[in-house]
Amino acid sequence: MEDRIINLESKLCLAEDLLEELNRTVWRQQEQLDHLQAQLRLLYQQMQGGAEGSAEKRDLREEIPPHY
């Protein structure tokens, strides 16, 4: 009986460690998602702002590679 209790306590300890590691992993992934979403918002804003202002200033001759 005592061996079964010790075995259950060991399994509970391992399960708690695993749960804590999974929580840390989820937290890190959420931090990465938040960071990526902020970068995406910034890129979108730059594209929106750049698209409006660059339509007038765009010169196709400047976009031709120098070897042509």
N, CA, C, O and CB atoms as a CASP TS submission, in Angstrom:
PFRMAT TS
TARGET T0000
AUTHOR 0000-0000-0000
METHOD Language model
MODEL 1
PARENT N/A
ATOM      1  N   MET     1       0.827  -1.201   0.000  1.00  0.00           N
ATOM      2  CA  MET     1       0.000   0.000   0.000  1.00  0.00           C
ATOM      3  C   MET     1       0.868   1.260   0.000  1.00  0.00           C
ATOM      4  O   MET     1       0.596   2.226  -0.712  1.00  0.00           O
ATOM      5  CB  MET     1      -0.939   0.001   1.215  1.00  0.00           C
ATOM      6  N   GLU     2       1.923   1.217   0.824  1.00  0.00           N
ATOM      7  CA  GLU     2       2.797   2.378   0.908  1.00  0.00           C
ATOM      8  C   GLU     2       3.534   2.627  -0.414  1.00  0.00           C
ATOM      9  O   GLU     2       3.766   3.774  -0.798  1.00  0.00           O
ATOM     10  CB  GLU     2       3.801   2.194   2.042  1.00  0.00           C
ATOM     11  N   ASP     3       3.896   1.549  -1.096  1.00  0.00           N
ATOM     12  CA  ASP     3       4.556   1.687  -2.399  1.00  0.00           C
ATOM     13  C   ASP     3       3.635   2.354  -3.421  1.00  0.00           C
ATOM     14  O   ASP     3       4.084   3.153  -4.242  1.00  0.00           O
ATOM     15  CB  ASP     3       5.004   0.312  -2.917  1.00  0.00           C
ATOM     16  N   ARG     4       2.358   2.025  -3.363  1.00  0.00           N
ATOM     17  CA  ARG     4       1.388   2.636  -4.288  1.00  0.00           C
ATOM     18  C   ARG     4       1.252   4.124  -4.008  1.00  0.00           C
ATOM     19  O   ARG     4       1.146   4.919  -4.942  1.00  0.00           O
ATOM     20  CB  ARG     4       0.010   1.947  -4.171  1.00  0.00           C
ATOM     21  N   ILE     5       1.253   4.510  -2.755  1.00  0.00           N
ATOM     22  CA  ILE     5       1.144   5.930  -2.395  1.00  0.00           C
ATOM     23  C   ILE     5       2.389   6.682  -2.854  1.00  0.00           C
ATOM     24  O   ILE     5       2.297   7.787  -3.388  1.00  0.00           O
ATOM     25  CB  ILE     5       0.947   6.098  -0.866  1.00  0.00           C
ATOM     26  N   ILE     6       3.546   6.077  -2.643  1.00  0.00           N
ATOM     27  CA  ILE     6       4.792   6.704  -3.090  1.00  0.00           C
ATOM     28  C   ILE     6       4.797   6.839  -4.609  1.00  0.00           C
ATOM     29  O   ILE     6       5.214   7.865  -5.145  1.00  0.00           O
ATOM     30  CB  ILE     6       6.016   5.885  -2.620  1.00  0.00           C
ATOM     31  N   ASN     7       4.334   5.806  -5.295  1.00  0.00           N
ATOM     32  CA  ASN     7       4.253   5.850  -6.756  1.00  0.00           C
ATOM     33  C   ASN     7       3.308   6.958  -7.215  1.00  0.00           C
ATOM     34  O   ASN     7       3.635   7.695  -8.145  1.00  0.00           O
ATOM     35  CB  ASN     7       3.785   4.493  -7.310  1.00  0.00           C
ATOM     36  N   LEU     8       2.154   7.088  -6.584  1.00  0.00           N
ATOM     37  CA  LEU     8       1.200   8.151  -6.931  1.00  0.00           C
ATOM     38  C   LEU     8       1.773   9.536  -6.643  1.00  0.00           C
ATOM     39  O   LEU     8       1.570  10.467  -7.422  1.00  0.00           O
ATOM     40  CB  LEU     8      -0.111   7.962  -6.159  1.00  0.00           C
ATOM     41  N   GLU     9       2.487   9.673  -5.529  1.00  0.00           N
ATOM     42  CA  GLU     9       3.106  10.960  -5.205  1.00  0.00           C
ATOM     43  C   GLU     9       4.167  11.330  -6.241  1.00  0.00           C
ATOM     44  O   GLU     9       4.294  12.494  -6.619  1.00  0.00           O
ATOM     45  CB  GLU     9       3.730  10.918  -3.799  1.00  0.00           C
ATOM     46  N   SER    10       4.914  10.350  -6.689  1.00  0.00           N
ATOM     47  CA  SER    10       5.930  10.594  -7.725  1.00  0.00           C
ATOM     48  C   SER    10       5.273  11.037  -9.028  1.00  0.00           C
ATOM     49  O   SER    10       5.717  11.988  -9.670  1.00  0.00           O
ATOM     50  CB  SER    10       6.782   9.324  -7.966  1.00  0.00           C
ATOM     51  N   LYS    11       4.212  10.334  -9.407  1.00  0.00           N
ATOM     52  CA  LYS    11       3.499  10.711 -10.631  1.00  0.00           C
ATOM     53  C   LYS    11       2.891  12.096 -10.513  1.00  0.00           C
ATOM     54  O   LYS    11       2.901  12.854 -11.483  1.00  0.00           O
ATOM     55  CB  LYS    11       2.410   9.694 -10.949  1.00  0.00           C
ATOM     56  N   LEU    12       2.361  12.444  -9.349  1.00  0.00           N
ATOM     57  CA  LEU    12       1.784  13.765  -9.142  1.00  0.00           C
ATOM     58  C   LEU    12       2.856  14.837  -9.259  1.00  0.00           C
ATOM     59  O   LEU    12       2.621  15.887  -9.858  1.00  0.00           O
ATOM     60  CB  LEU    12       1.096  13.846  -7.776  1.00  0.00           C
ATOM     61  N   CYS    13       4.022  14.584  -8.696  1.00  0.00           N
ATOM     62  CA  CYS    13       5.124  15.539  -8.769  1.00  0.00           C
ATOM     63  C   CYS    13       5.563  15.753 -10.219  1.00  0.00           C
ATOM     64  O   CYS    13       5.784  16.886 -10.646  1.00  0.00           O
ATOM     65  CB  CYS    13       6.310  15.053  -7.921  1.00  0.00           C
ATOM     66  N   LEU    14       5.685  14.668 -10.962  1.00  0.00           N
ATOM     67  CA  LEU    14       6.056  14.772 -12.375  1.00  0.00           C
ATOM     68  C   LEU    14       4.982  15.514 -13.170  1.00  0.00           C
ATOM     69  O   LEU    14       5.305  16.322 -14.041  1.00  0.00           O
ATOM     70  CB  LEU    14       6.285  13.373 -12.975  1.00  0.00           C
ATOM     71  N   ALA    15       3.716  15.248 -12.879  1.00  0.00           N
ATOM     72  CA  ALA    15       2.623  15.922 -13.574  1.00  0.00           C
ATOM     73  C   ALA    15       2.628  17.425 -13.270  1.00  0.00           C
ATOM     74  O   ALA    15       2.380  18.237 -14.162  1.00  0.00           O
ATOM     75  CB  ALA    15       1.273  15.301 -13.174  1.00  0.00           C
ATOM     76  N   GLU    16       2.906  17.793 -12.024  1.00  0.00           N
ATOM     77  CA  GLU    16       2.981  19.211 -11.670  1.00  0.00           C
ATOM     78  C   GLU    16       4.138  19.897 -12.377  1.00  0.00           C
ATOM     79  O   GLU    16       3.999  21.032 -12.833  1.00  0.00           O
ATOM     80  CB  GLU    16       3.123  19.376 -10.160  1.00  0.00           C
ATOM     81  N   ASP    17       5.283  19.220 -12.474  1.00  0.00           N
ATOM     82  CA  ASP    17       6.428  19.781 -13.193  1.00  0.00           C
ATOM     83  C   ASP    17       6.107  19.969 -14.674  1.00  0.00           C
ATOM     84  O   ASP    17       6.436  20.992 -15.274  1.00  0.00           O
ATOM     85  CB  ASP    17       7.659  18.875 -13.030  1.00  0.00           C
ATOM     86  N   LEU    18       5.457  18.959 -15.247  1.00  0.00           N
ATOM     87  CA  LEU    18       5.079  19.039 -16.658  1.00  0.00           C
ATOM     88  C   LEU    18       4.090  20.181 -16.894  1.00  0.00           C
ATOM     89  O   LEU    18       4.212  20.922 -17.870  1.00  0.00           O
ATOM     90  CB  LEU    18       4.471  17.705 -17.125  1.00  0.00           C
ATOM     91  N   LEU    19       3.130  20.318 -16.013  1.00  0.00           N
ATOM     92  CA  LEU    19       2.147  21.391 -16.140  1.00  0.00           C
ATOM     93  C   LEU    19       2.813  22.761 -16.052  1.00  0.00           C
ATOM     94  O   LEU    19       2.470  23.666 -16.813  1.00  0.00           O
ATOM     95  CB  LEU    19       1.072  21.258 -15.058  1.00  0.00           C
ATOM     96  N   GLU    20       3.748  22.919 -15.144  1.00  0.00           N
ATOM     97  CA  GLU    20       4.458  24.186 -15.011  1.00  0.00           C
ATOM     98  C   GLU    20       5.281  24.494 -16.259  1.00  0.00           C
ATOM     99  O   GLU    20       5.319  25.639 -16.708  1.00  0.00           O
ATOM    100  CB  GLU    20       5.361  24.160 -13.781  1.00  0.00           C
ATOM    101  N   GLU    21       5.933  23.491 -16.815  1.00  0.00           N
ATOM    102  CA  GLU    21       6.710  23.684 -18.042  1.00  0.00           C
ATOM    103  C   GLU    21       5.795  24.047 -19.212  1.00  0.00           C
ATOM    104  O   GLU    21       6.133  24.911 -20.021  1.00  0.00           O
ATOM    105  CB  GLU    21       7.518  22.415 -18.374  1.00  0.00           C
ATOM    106  N   LEU    22       4.646  23.392 -19.301  1.00  0.00           N
ATOM    107  CA  LEU    22       3.685  23.721 -20.356  1.00  0.00           C
ATOM    108  C   LEU    22       3.160  25.145 -20.196  1.00  0.00           C
ATOM    109  O   LEU    22       2.977  25.851 -21.188  1.00  0.00           O
ATOM    110  CB  LEU    22       2.516  22.726 -20.345  1.00  0.00           C
ATOM    111  N   ASN    23       2.918  25.571 -18.966  1.00  0.00           N
ATOM    112  CA  ASN    23       2.474  26.942 -18.732  1.00  0.00           C
ATOM    113  C   ASN    23       3.533  27.950 -19.175  1.00  0.00           C
ATOM    114  O   ASN    23       3.209  28.972 -19.781  1.00  0.00           O
ATOM    115  CB  ASN    23       2.141  27.146 -17.252  1.00  0.00           C
ATOM    116  N   ARG    24       4.794  27.659 -18.872  1.00  0.00           N
ATOM    117  CA  ARG    24       5.872  28.555 -19.306  1.00  0.00           C
ATOM    118  C   ARG    24       5.971  28.601 -20.824  1.00  0.00           C
ATOM    119  O   ARG    24       6.211  29.661 -21.403  1.00  0.00           O
ATOM    120  CB  ARG    24       7.210  28.111 -18.710  1.00  0.00           C
ATOM    121  N   THR    25       5.785  27.448 -21.469  1.00  0.00           N
ATOM    122  CA  THR    25       5.842  27.387 -22.926  1.00  0.00           C
ATOM    123  C   THR    25       4.708  28.207 -23.545  1.00  0.00           C
ATOM    124  O   THR    25       4.931  28.963 -24.491  1.00  0.00           O
ATOM    125  CB  THR    25       5.769  25.927 -23.407  1.00  0.00           C
ATOM    126  N   VAL    26       3.518  28.059 -23.022  1.00  0.00           N
ATOM    127  CA  VAL    26       2.373  28.824 -23.533  1.00  0.00           C
ATOM    128  C   VAL    26       2.596  30.318 -23.319  1.00  0.00           C
ATOM    129  O   VAL    26       2.268  31.126 -24.188  1.00  0.00           O
ATOM    130  CB  VAL    26       1.062  28.375 -22.842  1.00  0.00           C
ATOM    131  N   TRP    27       3.150  30.687 -22.171  1.00  0.00           N
ATOM    132  CA  TRP    27       3.409  32.097 -21.888  1.00  0.00           C
ATOM    133  C   TRP    27       4.429  32.665 -22.884  1.00  0.00           C
ATOM    134  O   TRP    27       4.241  33.764 -23.406  1.00  0.00           O
ATOM    135  CB  TRP    27       3.916  32.274 -20.437  1.00  0.00           C
ATOM    136  N   ARG    28       5.509  31.915 -23.147  1.00  0.00           N
ATOM    137  CA  ARG    28       6.522  32.371 -24.108  1.00  0.00           C
ATOM    138  C   ARG    28       5.922  32.499 -25.505  1.00  0.00           C
ATOM    139  O   ARG    28       6.207  33.458 -26.222  1.00  0.00           O
ATOM    140  CB  ARG    28       7.722  31.401 -24.134  1.00  0.00           C
ATOM    141  N   GLN    29       5.104  31.547 -25.884  1.00  0.00           N
ATOM    142  CA  GLN    29       4.475  31.607 -27.204  1.00  0.00           C
ATOM    143  C   GLN    29       3.537  32.804 -27.311  1.00  0.00           C
ATOM    144  O   GLN    29       3.476  33.447 -28.358  1.00  0.00           O
ATOM    145  CB  GLN    29       3.707  30.312 -27.490  1.00  0.00           C
ATOM    146  N   GLN    30       2.809  33.110 -26.245  1.00  0.00           N
ATOM    147  CA  GLN    30       1.922  34.274 -26.266  1.00  0.00           C
ATOM    148  C   GLN    30       2.733  35.560 -26.382  1.00  0.00           C
ATOM    149  O   GLN    30       2.333  36.486 -27.088  1.00  0.00           O
ATOM    150  CB  GLN    30       1.042  34.309 -25.000  1.00  0.00           C
ATOM    151  N   GLU    31       3.869  35.621 -25.692  1.00  0.00           N
ATOM    152  CA  GLU    31       4.746  36.792 -25.803  1.00  0.00           C
ATOM    153  C   GLU    31       5.243  36.943 -27.239  1.00  0.00           C
ATOM    154  O   GLU    31       5.281  38.054 -27.767  1.00  0.00           O
ATOM    155  CB  GLU    31       5.945  36.674 -24.829  1.00  0.00           C
ATOM    156  N   GLN    32       5.621  35.842 -27.867  1.00  0.00           N
ATOM    157  CA  GLN    32       6.077  35.887 -29.249  1.00  0.00           C
ATOM    158  C   GLN    32       4.956  36.324 -30.184  1.00  0.00           C
ATOM    159  O   GLN    32       5.180  37.121 -31.095  1.00  0.00           O
ATOM    160  CB  GLN    32       6.615  34.525 -29.674  1.00  0.00           C
ATOM    161  N   LEU    33       3.750  35.805 -29.959  1.00  0.00           N
ATOM    162  CA  LEU    33       2.607  36.208 -30.777  1.00  0.00           C
ATOM    163  C   LEU    33       2.326  37.700 -30.637  1.00  0.00           C
ATOM    164  O   LEU    33       2.077  38.385 -31.629  1.00  0.00           O
ATOM    165  CB  LEU    33       1.365  35.403 -30.389  1.00  0.00           C
ATOM    166  N   ASP    34       2.365  38.201 -29.412  1.00  0.00           N
ATOM    167  CA  ASP    34       2.142  39.626 -29.187  1.00  0.00           C
ATOM    168  C   ASP    34       3.190  40.466 -29.908  1.00  0.00           C
ATOM    169  O   ASP    34       2.871  41.489 -30.515  1.00  0.00           O
ATOM    170  CB  ASP    34       2.159  39.939 -27.690  1.00  0.00           C
ATOM    171  N   HIS    35       4.438  40.023 -29.836  1.00  0.00           N
ATOM    172  CA  HIS    35       5.520  40.750 -30.496  1.00  0.00           C
ATOM    173  C   HIS    35       5.342  40.725 -32.019  1.00  0.00           C
ATOM    174  O   HIS    35       5.509  41.751 -32.680  1.00  0.00           O
ATOM    175  CB  HIS    35       6.886  40.148 -30.107  1.00  0.00           C
ATOM    176  N   LEU    36       5.008  39.571 -32.569  1.00  0.00           N
ATOM    177  CA  LEU    36       4.804  39.450 -34.010  1.00  0.00           C
ATOM    178  C   LEU    36       3.606  40.276 -34.482  1.00  0.00           C
ATOM    179  O   LEU    36       3.648  40.873 -35.558  1.00  0.00           O
ATOM    180  CB  LEU    36       4.608  37.985 -34.391  1.00  0.00           C
ATOM    181  N   GLN    37       2.546  40.310 -33.682  1.00  0.00           N
ATOM    182  CA  GLN    37       1.387  41.114 -34.050  1.00  0.00           C
ATOM    183  C   GLN    37       1.737  42.598 -34.048  1.00  0.00           C
ATOM    184  O   GLN    37       1.276  43.346 -34.911  1.00  0.00           O
ATOM    185  CB  GLN    37       0.220  40.842 -33.094  1.00  0.00           C
ATOM    186  N   ALA    38       2.545  43.025 -33.087  1.00  0.00           N
ATOM    187  CA  ALA    38       2.965  44.430 -33.053  1.00  0.00           C
ATOM    188  C   ALA    38       3.814  44.755 -34.272  1.00  0.00           C
ATOM    189  O   ALA    38       3.656  45.824 -34.862  1.00  0.00           O
ATOM    190  CB  ALA    38       3.750  44.736 -31.759  1.00  0.00           C
ATOM    191  N   GLN    39       4.705  43.860 -34.657  1.00  0.00           N
ATOM    192  CA  GLN    39       5.523  44.081 -35.847  1.00  0.00           C
ATOM    193  C   GLN    39       4.651  44.127 -37.096  1.00  0.00           C
ATOM    194  O   GLN    39       4.866  44.961 -37.975  1.00  0.00           O
ATOM    195  CB  GLN    39       6.589  42.981 -35.982  1.00  0.00           C
ATOM    196  N   LEU    40       3.677  43.242 -37.177  1.00  0.00           N
ATOM    197  CA  LEU    40       2.787  43.214 -38.332  1.00  0.00           C
ATOM    198  C   LEU    40       1.981  44.507 -38.436  1.00  0.00           C
ATOM    199  O   LEU    40       1.802  45.050 -39.526  1.00  0.00           O
ATOM    200  CB  LEU    40       1.846  42.010 -38.248  1.00  0.00           C
ATOM    201  N   ARG    41       1.490  45.002 -37.279  1.00  0.00           N
ATOM    202  CA  ARG    41       0.771  46.273 -37.291  1.00  0.00           C
ATOM    203  C   ARG    41       1.659  47.406 -37.785  1.00  0.00           C
ATOM    204  O   ARG    41       1.222  48.250 -38.567  1.00  0.00           O
ATOM    205  CB  ARG    41       0.241  46.595 -35.899  1.00  0.00           C
ATOM    206  N   LEU    42       2.905  47.422 -37.326  1.00  0.00           N
ATOM    207  CA  LEU    42       3.835  48.460 -37.741  1.00  0.00           C
ATOM    208  C   LEU    42       4.108  48.385 -39.238  1.00  0.00           C
ATOM    209  O   LEU    42       4.124  49.409 -39.920  1.00  0.00           O
ATOM    210  CB  LEU    42       5.138  48.344 -36.963  1.00  0.00           C
ATOM    211  N   LEU    43       4.323  47.177 -39.749  1.00  0.00           N
ATOM    212  CA  LEU    43       4.548  47.017 -41.188  1.00  0.00           C
ATOM    213  C   LEU    43       3.321  47.445 -41.994  1.00  0.00           C
ATOM    214  O   LEU    43       3.447  48.084 -43.039  1.00  0.00           O
ATOM    215  CB  LEU    43       4.905  45.559 -41.511  1.00  0.00           C
ATOM    216  N   TYR    44       2.156  47.095 -41.507  1.00  0.00           N
ATOM    217  CA  TYR    44       0.930  47.491 -42.198  1.00  0.00           C
ATOM    218  C   TYR    44       0.789  49.007 -42.233  1.00  0.00           C
ATOM    219  O   TYR    44       0.426  49.581 -43.260  1.00  0.00           O
ATOM    220  CB  TYR    44      -0.292  46.866 -41.522  1.00  0.00           C
ATOM    221  N   GLN    45       1.080  49.653 -41.101  1.00  0.00           N
ATOM    222  CA  GLN    45       1.012  51.110 -41.060  1.00  0.00           C
ATOM    223  C   GLN    45       2.038  51.735 -41.995  1.00  0.00           C
ATOM    224  O   GLN    45       1.748  52.734 -42.654  1.00  0.00           O
ATOM    225  CB  GLN    45       1.228  51.611 -39.636  1.00  0.00           C
ATOM    226  N   GLN    46       3.229  51.159 -42.058  1.00  0.00           N
ATOM    227  CA  GLN    46       4.248  51.687 -42.958  1.00  0.00           C
ATOM    228  C   GLN    46       3.824  51.521 -44.404  1.00  0.00           C
ATOM    229  O   GLN    46       4.039  52.410 -45.227  1.00  0.00           O
ATOM    230  CB  GLN    46       5.589  50.996 -42.719  1.00  0.00           C
ATOM    231  N   MET    47       3.220  50.379 -44.716  1.00  0.00           N
ATOM    232  CA  MET    47       2.767  50.156 -46.089  1.00  0.00           C
ATOM    233  C   MET    47       1.632  51.112 -46.443  1.00  0.00           C
ATOM    234  O   MET    47       1.596  51.645 -47.553  1.00  0.00           O
ATOM    235  CB  MET    47       2.311  48.698 -46.277  1.00  0.00           C
ATOM    236  N   GLN    48       0.714  51.333 -45.522  1.00  0.00           N
ATOM    237  CA  GLN    48      -0.395  52.240 -45.789  1.00  0.00           C
ATOM    238  C   GLN    48       0.110  53.667 -45.957  1.00  0.00           C
ATOM    239  O   GLN    48      -0.311  54.374 -46.873  1.00  0.00           O
ATOM    240  CB  GLN    48      -1.432  52.171 -44.661  1.00  0.00           C
ATOM    241  N   GLY    49       0.999  54.086 -45.085  1.00  0.00           N
ATOM    242  CA  GLY    49       1.558  55.435 -45.181  1.00  0.00           C
ATOM    243  C   GLY    49       2.461  55.594 -46.383  1.00  0.00           C
ATOM    244  O   GLY    49       2.450  56.643 -47.028  1.00  0.00           O
ATOM    245  N   GLY    50       3.242  54.577 -46.699  1.00  0.00           N
ATOM    246  CA  GLY    50       4.154  54.633 -47.833  1.00  0.00           C
ATOM    247  C   GLY    50       3.429  54.549 -49.155  1.00  0.00           C
ATOM    248  O   GLY    50       3.860  55.158 -50.135  1.00  0.00           O
ATOM    249  N   ALA    51       2.334  53.805 -49.204  1.00  0.00           N
ATOM    250  CA  ALA    51       1.598  53.648 -50.454  1.00  0.00           C
ATOM    251  C   ALA    51       0.932  54.956 -50.856  1.00  0.00           C
ATOM    252  O   ALA    51       0.838  55.261 -52.045  1.00  0.00           O
ATOM    253  CB  ALA    51       0.550  52.540 -50.324  1.00  0.00           C
ATOM    254  N   GLU    52       0.476  55.720 -49.896  1.00  0.00           N
ATOM    255  CA  GLU    52      -0.189  56.983 -50.213  1.00  0.00           C
ATOM    256  C   GLU    52       0.815  58.030 -50.685  1.00  0.00           C
ATOM    257  O   GLU    52       0.553  58.748 -51.650  1.00  0.00           O
ATOM    258  CB  GLU    52      -0.956  57.502 -48.994  1.00  0.00           C
ATOM    259  N   GLY    53       1.949  58.122 -50.020  1.00  0.00           N
ATOM    260  CA  GLY    53       2.929  59.140 -50.349  1.00  0.00           C
ATOM    261  C   GLY    53       3.828  58.764 -51.507  1.00  0.00           C
ATOM    262  O   GLY    53       4.345  59.649 -52.187  1.00  0.00           O
ATOM    263  N   SER    54       4.030  57.481 -51.754  1.00  0.00           N
ATOM    264  CA  SER    54       4.983  57.088 -52.784  1.00  0.00           C
ATOM    265  C   SER    54       4.361  57.021 -54.174  1.00  0.00           C
ATOM    266  O   SER    54       5.095  56.929 -55.158  1.00  0.00           O
ATOM    267  CB  SER    54       5.585  55.756 -52.438  1.00  0.00           C
ATOM    268  N   ALA    55       3.042  57.062 -54.290  1.00  0.00           N
ATOM    269  CA  ALA    55       2.407  56.985 -55.601  1.00  0.00           C
ATOM    270  C   ALA    55       2.786  58.189 -56.450  1.00  0.00           C
ATOM    271  O   ALA    55       2.918  58.066 -57.668  1.00  0.00           O
ATOM    272  CB  ALA    55       0.884  56.894 -55.459  1.00  0.00           C
ATOM    273  N   GLU    56       2.958  59.323 -55.844  1.00  0.00           N
ATOM    274  CA  GLU    56       3.319  60.522 -56.584  1.00  0.00           C
ATOM    275  C   GLU    56       4.818  60.588 -56.849  1.00  0.00           C
ATOM    276  O   GLU    56       5.234  61.077 -57.899  1.00  0.00           O
ATOM    277  CB  GLU    56       2.871  61.758 -55.828  1.00  0.00           C
ATOM    278  N   LYS    57       5.630  60.108 -55.925  1.00  0.00           N
ATOM    279  CA  LYS    57       7.072  60.236 -56.022  1.00  0.00           C
ATOM    280  C   LYS    57       7.720  59.088 -56.778  1.00  0.00           C
ATOM    281  O   LYS    57       8.918  59.145 -57.056  1.00  0.00           O
ATOM    282  CB  LYS    57       7.663  60.330 -54.655  1.00  0.00           C
ATOM    283  N   ARG    58       6.987  58.073 -57.112  1.00  0.00           N
ATOM    284  CA  ARG    58       7.553  56.876 -57.724  1.00  0.00           C
ATOM    285  C   ARG    58       8.008  57.156 -59.150  1.00  0.00           C
ATOM    286  O   ARG    58       7.247  57.668 -59.970  1.00  0.00           O
ATOM    287  CB  ARG    58       6.534  55.737 -57.711  1.00  0.00           C
ATOM    288  N   ASP    59       9.255  56.813 -59.430  1.00  0.00           N
ATOM    289  CA  ASP    59       9.809  56.978 -60.763  1.00  0.00           C
ATOM    290  C   ASP    59      10.302  55.610 -61.229  1.00  0.00           C
ATOM    291  O   ASP    59      11.221  55.051 -60.630  1.00  0.00           O
ATOM    292  CB  ASP    59      10.964  58.044 -60.780  1.00  0.00           C
ATOM    293  N   LEU    60       9.715  55.072 -62.269  1.00  0.00           N
ATOM    294  CA  LEU    60      10.054  53.734 -62.720  1.00  0.00           C
ATOM    295  C   LEU    60      11.494  53.639 -63.209  1.00  0.00           C
ATOM    296  O   LEU    60      12.094  52.566 -63.147  1.00  0.00           O
ATOM    297  CB  LEU    60       9.112  53.307 -63.816  1.00  0.00           C
ATOM    298  N   ARG    61      12.060  54.751 -63.696  1.00  0.00           N
ATOM    299  CA  ARG    61      13.454  54.713 -64.150  1.00  0.00           C
ATOM    300  C   ARG    61      14.410  54.431 -63.002  1.00  0.00           C
ATOM    301  O   ARG    61      15.478  53.855 -63.210  1.00  0.00           O
ATOM    302  CB  ARG    61      13.829  56.028 -64.820  1.00  0.00           C
ATOM    303  N   GLU    62      14.043  54.823 -61.818  1.00  0.00           N
ATOM    304  CA  GLU    62      14.894  54.556 -60.664  1.00  0.00           C
ATOM    305  C   GLU    62      14.813  53.101 -60.232  1.00  0.00           C
ATOM    306  O   GLU    62      15.695  52.621 -59.521  1.00  0.00           O
ATOM    307  CB  GLU    62      14.510  55.460 -59.508  1.00  0.00           C
ATOM    308  N   GLU    63      13.781  52.398 -60.645  1.00  0.00           N
ATOM    309  CA  GLU    63      13.607  51.009 -60.262  1.00  0.00           C
ATOM    310  C   GLU    63      14.290  50.043 -61.236  1.00  0.00           C
ATOM    311  O   GLU    63      14.413  48.855 -60.936  1.00  0.00           O
ATOM    312  CB  GLU    63      12.135  50.689 -60.168  1.00  0.00           C
ATOM    313  N   ILE    64      14.736  50.535 -62.398  1.00  0.00           N
ATOM    314  CA  ILE    64      15.411  49.678 -63.355  1.00  0.00           C
ATOM    315  C   ILE    64      16.796  49.330 -62.809  1.00  0.00           C
ATOM    316  O   ILE    64      17.526  50.227 -62.385  1.00  0.00           O
ATOM    317  CB  ILE    64      15.512  50.367 -64.749  1.00  0.00           C
ATOM    318  N   PRO    65      17.167  48.075 -62.809  1.00  0.00           N
ATOM    319  CA  PRO    65      18.488  47.699 -62.311  1.00  0.00           C
ATOM    320  C   PRO    65      19.587  48.381 -63.131  1.00  0.00           C
ATOM    321  O   PRO    65      19.382  48.664 -64.312  1.00  0.00           O
ATOM    322  CB  PRO    65      18.662  46.167 -62.349  1.00  0.00           C
ATOM    323  N   PRO    66      20.728  48.643 -62.537  1.00  0.00           N
ATOM    324  CA  PRO    66      21.783  49.396 -63.214  1.00  0.00           C
ATOM    325  C   PRO    66      22.380  48.681 -64.427  1.00  0.00           C
ATOM    326  O   PRO    66      23.000  49.338 -65.263  1.00  0.00           O
ATOM    327  CB  PRO    66      22.875  49.701 -62.241  1.00  0.00           C
ATOM    328  N   HIS    67      22.221  47.384 -64.553  1.00  0.00           N
ATOM    329  CA  HIS    67      22.828  46.687 -65.703  1.00  0.00           C
ATOM    330  C   HIS    67      22.000  46.813 -66.975  1.00  0.00           C
ATOM    331  O   HIS    67      22.413  46.303 -68.016  1.00  0.00           O
ATOM    332  CB  HIS    67      23.020  45.218 -65.376  1.00  0.00           C
ATOM    333  N   TYR    68      20.854  47.471 -66.929  1.00  0.00           N
ATOM    334  CA  TYR    68      20.045  47.652 -68.146  1.00  0.00           C
ATOM    335  C   TYR    68      20.377  48.935 -68.836  1.00  0.00           C
ATOM    336  O   TYR    68      19.792  49.247 -69.874  1.00  0.00           O
ATOM    337  CB  TYR    68      18.570  47.621 -67.825  1.00  0.00           C
TER
END
